[in-house]
Amino acid sequence: MFSVLFPGQGSQTVGMARDLYDNFNYIKELFHEADDTLNKSISKLIFEGPKELLDQTENTQPAIFLVSYSIFNTIQKETNLDISKANFFAGHSLGEYSALACSGVINFRETIKLLKTRGQAMQNAVPKNEGGMVAVLGEETKNINEIIKNNKNNFNCYLANDNSNGQVVISGKTNDIDKFIFELKKLNIKSIKLPVSAPFHCPLMSLATKIMNKELNQTKFSPPKNMIVPNVTAEPSNDPDSLRSLLIEQIESPVRWRESIINMIKLGNKKFIEIGPGKVLSGLVKRIDRNVELIQVNNIEDLNNLKN
């Protein structure tokens, strides 16, 4: 048994997937189709930067999806691994869109358009610099939730990502995040402010939910070829209507990544293949269970290793 994982925001780098683009005509065609769909050269931005522009949410989301989808296609065409036979597909935040597209739920053009809209909607849901996120290290999720609950008269913060053992991410307004960090310091708990300009995966994203509710309800969803493990429930599903509603919910809900991985392992999965830029998800999985097999595919060298 094996599962396929698709990364989310933060995995992007300038130059990602360049070797695939240079070597395979069908990848060139995908990149050109993405440029045409978005009415701008996302290809040029991916390959040349500047990084500051690539890191803007409205660009990052379609860019990471395009790269993940491209890698998925090269595995299908260039190796003997029939990756479409994976038991589960799961993606972290925007990676869930990659999982759905690669499993045949949403077509390529619709997905990249949705992610452009999603990126803009999430970026604009809260005025710039009025919200943020902080990663808390070395503490269990229930302890962090307890700190937030016990200080609700002092600040309003929300669990945004339950990523792995000892790594959770909190969202909130900037002033509330600062108060939360001060509280953590008093308790000798380590934290790192993340370089994002909005508080994702919390109720402050309500305007983005309204926009994506409209967009997703106008999008055709087909039954997936694989079981999908959505962020909101961490439980496998293959019901298109449920997957659609969970994507809408996902914008304001925590990403239950740790539970998703644990549930896949409990169901007999012992091997994970991360498809997309970087190795962030493999690092998180390793912290959850060191006994599983991890493979990352993001360039031609990785493809060649899959062939061997």
Secondary structure, 3 states (H helix, E strand, C coil): CCEEEECCCCCCCCCCCHHHHHHCHHHHHHHHHHHHHHCCCHHHHHHHCCHHHHCCHHHHHHHHHHHHHHHHHHHHHHCCCCHHHCCEEEECCCHHHHHHHHCCCCCHHHHHHHHHHHHHHHHHCCCCCCEEEEEEECCCHHHHHHHHHHCCCCCCEEEEEEEECCEEEEEEEHHHHHHHHHHHHHCCCEEEECCCCCCCCCHHHHHHHHHHHHHHHCCCCCCCCCEECCCCCCCCECCHHHHHHHHHHHCCCCECHHHHHHHHHHCCCCEEEEECCCCHHHHHHHHHCCCCEEEEECCHHHHHHHHC
